[in-house]
């Protein structure tokens, strides 16, 4: 993986979490019938990517943003967004999806590196800074990495300053490539009310499966 491309994507992830620094742009949301959409379709660097919410979650359409660096999509409990669902999302939990303008290899349409290369990069100081939410690689630990097929799941602990008060410092991220665009999924939970680590991983895996199904190869 090109380090410059990875750092650039890490900066975009931070932008997506903060939202205030990102300017909204054109996006297309596809609704499952009234209320909040169950999926969002964004075009990033000329390639469409559909972000599909897992059961219990719906896309928060007003929060979806598209910039020159990529796209950001927030998914929350359907009930909180005014839409019924088969089962509720975990209390105090939300999911995010950040889509980069490049593949695993970095910017543009260059041939992507492997998830094994990405795992190695995440063990570096720059990689840990990208994984965390505080931007402080020295405050970030990688607690677990699980490669399941073409999705890499990483359990992160970030003891630096968080962008949202009360957010759980331990969280999962998932890395996968969708239509040539690197996509990072994350679980946002709040201390004391968010899902447990296993439940968070299960929700992230469900989101990855929903996105895979919505973007046939």
Buried (B, 14 or more C-beta within 10 A) or exposed (E): BBEEBBBBBBBBBBBBBEEEEBEEEEBEBEBBEEBBBBBBBBBBBEBEBBBBBBBBBBBBBEBBBBBEBBBBBBBBBBEBBEBEBEEBBBEBBBBBBBBBBBBBBBBEBBEBBEBEBBBEBBEEEBBBBBBBBBBBBEBBBBEEBEBEEEBBBBBBBBBBEBBEEEBBBBBBBBBBBBBBBBBBBBBBBBEEEBBEBEBBBBBBBBBBEBBBEBBEE
